[in-house]
Amino acid sequence: MSTDKQLPSTALVLGLFFVSGVAALIYQVLWLRELGLLFGNTAEAAAVTIAVFFAGIAAGGWYWGRQAHRYSRPLRQFGWLELSVAATALLFFFLSDLYRLIYPGLYQWMGDSLVLSNLLKVSLATLVLFPPAFLMGGTFPLVAQHLIRQPNQLARQGSLLYALNTLGGMTGAFLAAFVLPMALGFRNAYFLAIALDVLVGLGALLLAMRMPAIKAAVHRVRNSQTHSPRALPLKGQWLWTLAFVSGMLTLAVEVLWTRMFAQVLQNSVYTYATVLILFLLALALGSAVANRLASTRLAPVPTTVVVLVLSGLTTLASPWVFHSLTGGLGYVQVDGEFRDYILSVFLQAGLVILPAGILLGTLLPWLLRSLQEWLGNPGQAVGQLIAANTLGAILGALAGGFILLNVFGLWLSLQLIGLGYLGLAAITLVLHSHPWRRLGVAVVILISALSFLPDWGQMQSIRLFPGEKLIASREGAHAHAAVVERDGDRLIRVNNYYRLGGTGAMESERNQGRIPLMLHPNPKDVFFLGLGTGITAGAAVDFPVERIRVCELLPEVIDLARNHFNEPAQGLFNDSRVSIRAEDGRNCLMAEPRSYDVIISDLFTPWKAGTGNLYTVEHYRNVRQRLNEGGLFAQWLPLYQLSEQEFRLIARSMAAVFEEVVLWRGDMYPAGPIVALIGHDQPRPLDADAIIAHGRALANDEALPEEGVLATFLRFYAGNLTAGSVLYSEGALNRDDWPLLEYEAPRRQSAGDRDLFVSMELARFYEQLLEAVPPEEDPYLSGLDRQAHDFARAGLSYYRYAVLNYEGHPNAAQVFLDDFLARTPFEFAPDPQQDDRAPSGWESEDYP
C-alpha cells in the first residue's frame, strides 16, 4: 500500500474511532439516566450501572485483545463490533419496558429485602448494559491491531488512540448534557447514538474492503540485558498492578471531586456534566502528554516515578485550590446569563481538575512504553491494559462512593489517595534497579511526610453563615448533610446550600401535611414522597390514619431527622404506624403494591439533577394508579425556586393526568411562598364536613364553631386550575423523554431571582385565577354557602396585604387587610405580624 493512500485511510480510521467514542458516552449518560428512572436516583443505582458498564468494557478489552491478532482484517471486525453495539443497544427499550411490567409483582414478593431488590437491579443492568459494553471494549484493541504495525509504535500510536477516543467521549458527554435532550429528547438522542454506531460500522467495513489483509506484528521479547540500567522498562507484573491500582485511584478521585463540587454548584444536569467533561478532557490531554513522552528517550522507570509523584502532589493540592477558589465553600454564582455561569464553572472547576487530571491521565497510556517491551501483539497489549485499568476503576468508583466518604470523609479521602500515588512511586523505585533508587525513595518519603504539615482539619466541610452553629453532620455515599442552628431554629442542609426545611418554618411545613389530609374525609393510608426534617410527615400523626409510609432518597437525612427533629415531628420516628425507607420516592411508588388515600409529594429543588423526574406526566400517572377511589395527590411546589413559566409547565403536566387540579397556598409568605397542586381522580366538591371534623379534632375542641374552622382553612384556597385552565393550558408537557423542567430551570436559576413566581407576580396570578373562576361559580366550592365563599376571597386579600406590606407600602396594604377582616370572623383572624413573616432560618440572602 502506498503512503499516499495509507495516510487518508489512517485519518478516516481515526475519525471513525473518535465518533465511536462520541456514541459510547451518549449511551453511558442516557443509560445512567434511564436506569435511574427504573431503579431510583440513588447512589447504589448509579454504582450498579457504572460497575456493570465498566465490567463489560473490561471483559471486552481482555477477550477481544486476545483475539485481535487472529484477524487478518481487524478493521473489518471493528466494523462488525460497532454494528453489534447498535443492535444490542436496541434491546434496552424492550428490557426497560419488561422491567416496569414485572417489577411491582417482584417487589411484592421480595418485600423489603434490599439484597433481593439489588440482585434484581444488578441482573437487569447486566442484561441491558453488559452486551453492548462488552462489544465496546473490543473496539480499542481491534483498531490498535489495525493501525500499529511495529512494536515500537505501541506507546505513540496507542496513546494517540486513547486520547482520540477520550476526546470523542468528552464530546459525547457534552452533547448528551447540553444539546441532545432539548433538541431531540432522550429517546431520539439514543437513536442518534445507535445511528452513529451504524455509520461507524459501515464506514469501517467499506474501508476494510479497500485494504489488503495485514500480518500481525512479530516481536521478540527483549532481554533485559539489552537495556542499560537507566533505560529498563517497568517489570511486567508491576506494570499490570500499576494499571489496576491507578485505575482504582483515578476513578475514586473523580467520585470525590464530583462530591466536592456538589458543595458549591447548583447540582443540575449541566454542572454534573461539566465535571465529567473536564475530567475526560484531562484524561485526553494526559494521553497527549504520554504521546509526547513516548517520542522521547526518557527512561520508563524514573519517568513513571515522576508522573506518580506529581499525580500525588496535585491530588493533595486539589482541595486547597478548591477552597481558595471558592473562598471556603462559597456558592458559585455569577451575575449574567446561563452561559456566563457555565463558563465560570468550567473555569473554576478546570483550575482544580485539569492539573491533577492531566497527570492522572498520563500514567495509563505511558505504561504502553514499557508494555511494548513485553508484548508484541498490539491488540492484546492495549486490550489487557485497558481491562486491568477498568477493573480497578470499578473498585475505585465503589470505594470512593461507599467506603471512603463514609469512613474518612471528603478531605481525608483525597489526602489518602494522594498518598496512594506517592506510595506507588516509592514501590516502583524499590522494585527496579536504578542508580538513583535510594535517593528517590528518600525523596518520596520526605514528600509524603511533608503532606501532613498542612492542617487538613482546618478545612471546613460545612459552610456556616453568621450566627449559625453546627449541630451534627453526616458524610455518606448519597450526600453531605448537616443540622444547623440559627436564631434558635434548626434546619437540615444538604451539600451546604440545599435546605430541607426546619423549625423556623414549622407551621408552613406542617401545613404541607395537614392541608391534604383535611381534604380527605377518612384518610387511612398515607404516603409521603420525601422526608426532610419529618415535620411535614409528622403532621399526619394527629390524624386517625392507620399507616404512614415515607420514602426518602438520602439515608443521611433520615438519620439526622430521627436524631434531631423527632420532637418537632411530633414523635414520627417512634410511632408504630410509620415506616420509613431510604429509597427513591418515585421508585417506591412504582414498586409498591399498596394503594393510598393521600399521597403527598414534598418540596423538591426543580433544577437539581434527578428531581425533574418527580414532575413528569409519567410520574403523575404512576401516582394516580396508587390512589384509592376518592384519593387525592398533593404536589407541593417551592415558588421561590420556580418561574411562572415553570409553574404552568408543572400544572399542565399534572392536569394531563388528573381530572381535577385545585391550587392551595401553604403559607402567606410574600418572598418564600409554597403552594400545592391537589389532584383528584375525578371532579368532586370540597367536603366541608370533613374539614370541620378534622379541624375540631386537631384543636381538641368539638364545640369549635364551623365558621371558625372554615375561615381559618379556606383562606389558603387559591382557586380551581382545571376550571381556569385558560391560564396555563397552552404549551408543552414535562415528560421523561423530554424533561423540560430539569433542563430549563437551571438556565433560569443561574440568572438570579429576576423572574421568580413570588410576591406581586404571584398575587396577580391569584387575582386572575379568582376572576376566571369566582368562588360562587367554582364547582369545587359548590357545596359551600356565601359566607364560605367570602372566606376564600379573604385569602386573596390577605396575601395582597402581606405582599404590599413586605414591599414597603403599608397604606395600600391596610386596605386589603381591612377587606380581609371584614370577610372573616374577627376572633378567628390570624395575627398579621406573625402569619406573613419570612420563616426564620429559611429565607436569607446568604443562601442561593
N, C-alpha and C positions, 0 to 999 in steps of 0.2 A: 504494500500500500504506500502510495506516495505521501510525502509530508504535507503537500498542498491539500490533499483530501482528508488527511488524518486530523489536521487542526480544526477545520469546521466540524467534523464529526465529533471530536472531543468536546468542543464548545456546546454542541447540541446535547450530548450526553450529560454534561454538567448542568445545562439548563433544565433538562428533564429531572435530574436529581434534586435540583432546587425546588421545582414545582411539587415533587413528591413530598418534600419537607413541608411545604405550604399546606398541602392536603392533610398530612398527618396531624398537624397542630389544630387545624379546623376540626377534625374528628375528635381530638382529645378534649378540646374546650366544650364541644357540643355534647360529647358523651358525659363529661362531668356534670353538665347542667341537667341533661335528661335523666341521668341516673339519680341526681339529686331530687328531681321531682318524684321519681319512683320510690327511692329508699328513704328520702328525707334529707334535708340540708344539714346533716350532722358531720362532724369531723370524721366519725367512723365510716360513714358512707363515702366521703371523699377519699379516705385512705384505702378503702376496698377498691374503688375504681382505679386509683393510681397504681396500687400494688398489682392488680391483675393486668393492667395495661403494660407496666414495666416488665412483669414476668413474661408476658408474651413476647415483648421486644428481646429480652434476654435469651429466651428459648429459641426464638427465630434466628438471632445472631449466631448462637452456638451451632444450631443444626445446619443452616444454610452456609455458614462459613466453612464447615467441614465438607459440604457438598460442592462448593463453588468450583474447585479445581477440576471436577469431573465434567464440567460443561465446556464444550468446545466453543459455544457462543453464550457466554454468561449474560450478555446484554439481552439476548432473547429471553432467557429465563427471568431476568429482571422485569421485562415487559409482561410476562405471564403472571408474575407475582403482583404487579400493580393492578392488573385486571382482576386477579383473585381478591385483592383487598377490596376493590369496588364491589365485587359480588357478595363477599361476606358481610360488608358493611350494610347491605340491604336487609340482612337478617335482623338488624337492630329493631326495625319497626315492628316486625312480627313478634319478636320476643317481648318487647316492651308492652305491646297490647295484650299478649298472653299473660304477662305478669299482673297487669291491672285486673284481668278477669279472675285469676285464680288466687291472688294474694289474700283477699278478705277471708276466704274459706280456710286457707292455710294458717292465717293469723289466728283464727278462732281455734284451730286445732293446736297451735303452738302455745296459746295463752300468752303469758308474759315472759316466756323463755327467751332471753336475749341470745343465748347460744344457738337455738334453732332458728331464730329470726335472722341472725347474722350469717348462719350457714346457708340459708336460702338466698340471701343477698349475694353472698360470695359465689354461689352456684350460678345465679343468673348473670352476674357480671362476667363470670368466666365464659359462659355460653356466648355472651354478646361481644366481649372485648378480646378474648384470647385469640380466636382465629385470625381476625384482621391484624392484630398486633404481632402475632407470630409471623405472618407474611411480611409485615412492615420490617420486622427485624432482619429479614433476609436481603433487603434491598441494598444496604450499605456493603455487605461482603461481596455481592454479585457485581455491583458497579466497580468496587475496588479490584476485583478479579479481572474485569474487562479492561480497566484503564492502566493498572500497574503492571508493566511488563518486565521490569527489572527489580530485583530485591532491594537494591539501594534507593529505589524510588518510594519505598513504602512510607517513610516518615513524611516526605514532602507531599506526595500525592494524597496519602491518607489524611493528613491534617487539612489539606485543601478541601477534600470531600466533606470532612467533618464540619468545617467552617461553613461551607456552602449549604449543607443540609440544615445546619442550625440556623443560618440566616433565613432559609425558607421557613423553618418552624417559627421564627420570630415574626415573619411576615404573616404567616397563617394566624398566629395569636392576635396580631393587630387587626387583621380583617375580621376575625371571629368576635372581637370585642367592640370595635369602633365602627365597623361598616356593615357587615352582613346582616346582623339581626334586624336592624331597622330598614335596610334596603330590600331584603329578601324574606325575612322571617327565618326561624330556625330550621324548619323542615326543608325549605328551598336552599338554605345555606348548606345543609347536609347533602342535598342532591348536587350542589355545586362541587363539594369536595369529592363526591363519587365521580362526577364528570371529569374533574382534574385528573383523578387516578386513571380513568379510562383513556384520556388523551395521552398521559404519560406512557401507559402501557402500549397503546397503539403506536405511539411515536418510537418507542424503544424497539418494537417488533419490526417496524419499517426500516429503522437504521440497521438493525441486525441483519436484515436481508441483503443489505448492500455491502456488508463486511465479510471478509473471509474468516474461517474458523481460526482460532488462536491456540497456541500451545501454552500450557501452564509454565510459569516461570520456574526454572530449575535453580535450586540454591543449595549450596553446600553449607552446612553449619560450620561457622568459622571457629577455629581453635583459639582458645583464649591467649595462647602464646603468640598469636599473630598480632596482638594488640600490645601497645605499651601500657604500663600500669595506669597511666593517666587517662587513657582512652578506652578502658574496659567498659563494656556495656553493663547494664544492670543485670543481676542474676535472674534467671528465668523464673524461679519460684517467687522471688521477692517482687518481680515485675507484676505478676498476677495479683499478689497481695496488695501492692500499691494501687492497682486499678480498682480492686474491690473496695479497699478502705477509703480511697479518695472519693469514689462514688458515694459511699455512705456519708462522709463528712460534707461533701458538696450539697447533697440534697437536704441534709439536716440544716445546713446554713440557709438554704432557700426557704425552708419552712420557718425558721426563726426570723429571718429578715421580713418575711411576709407578716408575721405576728408583730414585729417591731413597728412596721409602718402602719399596721392596723390601729396603733395607738394615736396616730396623728392625722389620718386621712379620712375622707368621707366613707370609705369602705364600700364603694359602689363597684359594679362590674368593671368600670373603667380603671379605678385605682388598683384593683387586684391585677387586672391585665397589665397595667403599667409596670408593676414589679416583675411580673413574669416576662414581659418583653425585654426589660432591661437585663434580666438575668440571662435570657437567651442571647441577647446582644453581647454580653460579657463573655459567654462561652464561645461565641463565634469569633470575637476579637482575640480571645485566648488561643483559639485554633490557628488564627493568622500569625500570632506571635510564635507558636510552635512551628509553623511552616517556615518562618524566617530562621528560627534557631536550627531547624533541620538542614538548612542550606549552608550552615557554618561548620567549622571543625571543632566546635565546643565538645568537650568530653561529656558523656552521658551522666556519670555519677555526680560530679560536682555541680553540673547544671541542674540536675534533678534536685539536689540538696538546696540550691539557691532558690529554686521555684517553690519548694516546700516551705522554706523559712519565710520567704516573702508572703506566701499564702497565709501562713500562721500569723504574721505580724499585721497584715491588712485585715484579717478577720478579727483579731484582737482590737484593732483600732476602729472597726466599723461602728460599735456602739457609741464611742466617744465622738466620732464625726457626726453621727446621727444626733446625739444630744446637743452638740454645738450648733448644728444647722437648724434644729427645731427649737432652740432656746430652752431645752429641758422639757421635751414632750409638748411643745406648743402646737396647737391645731394649725394645719396648713390651710390657709385661706387667702385668696387674693381678691382685690377689687378689679373687676373686669369680667370678660366673657368666659365661657366654659373653656375655650381653647387656652386662655391665659392660665387658668387653674391647672389644666393638664400639663402645660409646658412647665409650670412651676414644679409640679410633682415629678415630672421627668428629670428636671434639673437637680432637685434636691435628692431624690432617690438615686439618680445616676452618680452623684458625688460619693454616695455611700457604697453603692453596689458595684460600680464598674471597676474601681481599682482592685478590690479583692476578687471580684468575679472574673476579671481577665486572667489573673494568676491561677485561680481555681480551674479555669477553662484551658489553661496552657498545659497542665500536667498530663491529662489523658492522651491527647494527640502527640505530645512529646515522648510518651512511652513507646510510641511506634519506632522511635530512633533506636532503641535497644531491641525491640521485638524483631526488627528486620535482621538482627544478627542471629536470631534463634529459629525463626520460622520463615521458610521460603515461599510459602503459599499465601499470597496477599489476602485472598478472601478469608482463609482460615484465621490469619493473624488479626484482621480487623474484626471479624465476627466474634472470636473468642474474647478479645479485649473488651469489646462493647458489652458482651454478655457478662463478664466479670464486673465491669463498672456498673451496669444496670442492676445486677443483683445487689450490689452494695447500695445503690440508690434506693431500692425498695426498703431495705432495713433502715437507711438514713431517714427517709421520709417518715416511716413509722416511729422510729426512735425520737426524732425531733418533735413530732406532734404529741406523742403519747407517753414518753418517758422523760425526756429532758425538761420539757416545760413543767410537767407535773412535779418532778423531783427537785430540779435545780433552779427553775425559773429562767427567764429570758437571758439576763445578763451573764449569769454564771455559766449557762449553757454555751453561749458564744465564746466565753473565755476557755471553756474546756475544749471546744472544737479547735480554737486557735492553738492551744497547747497540743492538741492531737496532731496537727500538721507539723509542729516543731518536733514532736516525738518521732514522727515518720522520718523526718530529716536526720535525726540522730541515729535511728536504727539503720537507715540507708548507709550512713558513714561506717557504722560498726561492722556491717555485713560485707563491705567491699574494701579490698586492699587498695589504699590510696596514700600517697606520700603525706597528705595533709589531714589524714583521718583523725588523729588525736586532737590536733588543733581545732578541727572542725567540730568535733563532738563537744569540746570545751566551750566553744563559742555558742553553740546551740543551747547548751545547758545554761550558760550565762544569760542568754536572751530570754530563755524560759523563766529564769529566776527574776529577771527584771520586769517581766509581765505582771508579777504580783505586787509591784510597787504602787501602781495606781490603786486608789481605794474604790474597788468595784461596788462596795456597799453604799457609797455616796450617790450612786446613780439612781435617781428616783424611778420607780416603776409606776407610780400613781402621781398624776399632777394634781396638787391641791391648790385651790383658789383661796384668796384671802378669807380668813375666818373659818376655814374648813379644818376638820380633824379626821384622820383615817381611823376607822373603827376596825375593819377587817378587810382582807383581800384574798383572792384565790386566783392563782395562775394555773390554767389547765389546758387541755387539748382543744377546747372549744373557744375559750375567750379568757381575757384577763378582767375579772370582775372585782368590785370593791364596794364596801359600805362606807359612806362618808357622812359625817355630821356637820350641819351648817345651820347656824342660828337656832339651835335647839331641835332641828328637824333632821331626820335621817333619810337617805336615798341610796339607791343602788345605781352604780355606773358601770358600764361595760366598755372595755377598751378606752377608758378615760373620758370619752365625750358623749356616750350614748346612755341617756338616763332611762331607767326602767321604773321611774316613779319614786315616791317617798311619802313620808308622813306630812310634809308641808302641803301636799295636795290630797290629803286623806279623804275629804268629803267627795272631791271630784272622782277619785279612784273608786270609792265605794259606790258612787252613782253608776259607774260602769257595770257593776253587778246588780244593783238594786233596780234601776230603771227597766231593763229587760225582764227581770224576774217579776216585777209588779204588774207587767203587762200580761203575764200568763196566769190564768185562773187557778191552776193547780200544778205548779212545776215540781216534778218528782225526780227526773233525771236531768242533770245539768252538766254541760261540757264547757270548759274554759280553754281556749286556744291561746296559751301564753300564761305565765305565772307572774313574772316581775317580782314585786315585793310580796305578793299574795294578798294584798289589801282588797283588790277587786274580787278575787275568788272568795275571800273571807266574808264578803257581804252576803254570800249565799247561806252561810251558817245560820243566819237569823230566820231563814225561811224553812218551811216544813218539807224540805227536799229529802229524798231517800239516798241519792247517790250524787256525788260531785266528782267529776273526772277532770283532771288538769294535765295538759301536756305542755311541757316547757323544753325548748331546744337546748338550753345551756344548763348542765348539771351544776356548774359553779354557782349559778344564780339560785337554784333550788337550795343548795347548801347554805348560802348566805341568808336567803329569806327565812329558812327554817330556824336559823340560829339568832337572827336579829330582828325579825318582823312578826314573830308569832303573836305577840300581844296586839299590835295594831291590825293584824289579820284575823283577830277575834278567835284565836285558837285553831285556826285552819289546820295546822300541821299535827294537831292532837285529836282531831275529830275522826271518829271511826267511819264516817260516811265518805271520807275523802280519800281518793287515790291519786297520787302524783307520779307521773312518768317523765323521765328525761328522754324526750323524743320529739322529732319534728311534728308540729301540730297537724299539718296537712296530711302527713303520712299516718298519724294516729287515726284521724277521721276516716281516711280511705280504708284502713285495715279493720277498724272497729266493727264488730257485728252488731253492737248495741245501737239503738236509736235514742234520741234525746228530745225532751220537751223544749229546752232552751239551749242554744249554742251561742257562746259569747266569744268574739274574737278581740283580743287585746289591741292596744295601740302598737303599730309597727312602723319603724322608720321607712318611708317609701323608697328611698334611694339606696338602702343597704342591700348588697348583693344577696339574693335569695328571698327577700321579703316580698318582692313584687309578685311572687308565686301565690301569695295569700290574698291577692286582689284580682285574680283572673276568673273568667267565666267558668273554666273547668273546675276550679276550686269551689266556686259557689254551687255548681251542680252537685258536687260531692257532698257539700254541706246540706243541701236540700234533701238529698237521699237519706241523710242520717237524722232527719227530723221526724218525730211522731206526728200524727194527724193533729192539726191545730197548733203545732210547734212554731217557734219563731227563732230567727237568727239575728244577732246584733253585731254589726261590723263597726267598731269604733275607729274613728279617724282623727289623727292629730292635725288639725287645720293649720297650726303654726309650722307645719312641715310640708304643707301642700299649697299649690296654687289653685285658683278657681278652676282652671282647665283640668287639672289632675283630679280634683274632687268630682267634676262632672264625668270624667272618664270612669272612675270607680262606680259612680251612681248608675251610669248607663250599663256597665258590665253586670252589676248586681240586679238591676231591673230586667235584664235579659233572661234572668233565671227565676226570679221570684215574682209572683203575680201582683204583689203589693209591696211597696217600699215606702216607709214613712221616716221622717227625719226628727230626731230628738237631740236637744242640747244636753251635754253632760255637765256643764257649768255655765257661768256668766262671765268668764274671764275675757276681757277685750283682746289682750295680746297673746294669750295661750289657750284658745278655746278648743274643746273636743266635741265631736258630735257622733251620733250613732245612726247608721242606716239600719232600720229594723225591717227585716224581710219576712213576709208571711207566704205560705204556700198557696193561699187563696185569700181574696179580699174579705175582711171581717171588721166590723165596727169595734172601736175601743170598748173594753169591758170595764165600765165604771165601778161596778160592784166588786170586781176583783181588786181594783186599785184601792178602794175604800177598805176592804177587808185586810189587804196586806198592810196598808198604812196604819190601821189601828193595831194590828199585831206587832208591827215594828215599834210603835210608840207604847205598846203595852197599855193601851187605853181604849177599851171598847166603846166608851162614851164620846170619843173624839168626833166632832161634827163632820158630816160628809163634806160640806163646802170647804172646810179647812184642809182636809186631805187633798181634795181635787185642786184647790187653789195652789197649794204647795207643789203638787206634782205637775199640773198642766202648764205651768209657766216654762217648763222645759220642752214642751212640744213646739216644734218649728214648722211642721207642715207636711202635706201629703205629696211626695215626689212623684208617685205614679199618676195621680190626677193632674199634677202640674208638670208633666213630662216635657212640655214645650220648652221648659227652661234648660233642659240638659240632654234631650234625646238625640240631637244631631251629632254625629261623629262616630269614630271607630270604637271598638271594644278592646278591652285588655285581655289578651289570650296567652296561653302557654307558648304558643307558636310565635306570637307577635307581642312580646311583653312591653308595651309602650311605656307603662309607668316606670318599670325598673330601669329603662334606658333613657327616658326623657327627664325624670325627676332629678337625677344628678346634674344634668346640664343647667337646670333652673337653680338648684340649690347652691351651686358654686358661685352664682352671681349675687348671693346675699338674699335679703328678705324683701326685695322690691315688689314682688307680686304674691306674697303670702296671702292666703284666704282668711284674713283676720280683721278685727276692728271694723272700720267703716265699710269695707268691701263686703264683709260677711253680713253686716247689718242691712245693707242694700239688698243682698240676696234674700235674706229672711223676709224683707218687705215685699219683694217681687213674688216670692212664693205664697205669702199670705194674700196678696192681691189676686194671684192666679187662682188660688183655691181658698176662698174665705172660710172661716170655721163653720159658718152657717150652711155652706154648700159642700163641705168636706165629707165624703162618705165615711171616712174613718171616725169622724166625730158625730155621726148621725144619731147616736143613742144618747147624746148629751143635751141638756137644756141650754137656754140662752145665757144664763149666768156662767155655766161651764165654758161656753164659747168665749165669754169675756175673759175668763182666766187664761185661755190660750192667747188671746190678743195682748193680755197684760204682759206675757212673757216677752213679746217683741218690744214693748215699751220699756221693759226693764233692761233689756240688752242695749237698746238705744241709749238709755240713761248711762249705763256702765261705760259704753264706748265714748260718749261725749265727755263724761267726767274724766275718763282716763286721758283724753286728748286735750284737756285743759279748757273745756267750755262749760263751766258749772251752771251758768244761767240757762243755756239751751238744754242741758241735762235735766235741770229741775222740772222742766215742762213734761218730760217723759216720765220722770219719777212720780209726778202728781197724777198723770194718767194711769200709771201702774197701780198706785194706791187707791185710786177711785174705782178700779175694776176688781180689786182684791179685798176681801175682808181684812180690816186693819190688823186685827190681832194675829193673823196668820202671815202677814207680810214679813219677808226676811229683812235683816239688818243690812242696808246698803253698804255700810262701811266694812262689813265682813264678807259679803257674798260676792263682791266684784273685785276683790283684791287679787293681785298676782300671787300665785301659790309660792310660799316661802321655800327656798331650796330647789325650786323647779325652774323658774324663768330667771335668767340673768344674762346680761350682755357679755359676761365672761365665757359663756357657752356658745358653741356653734349652732 
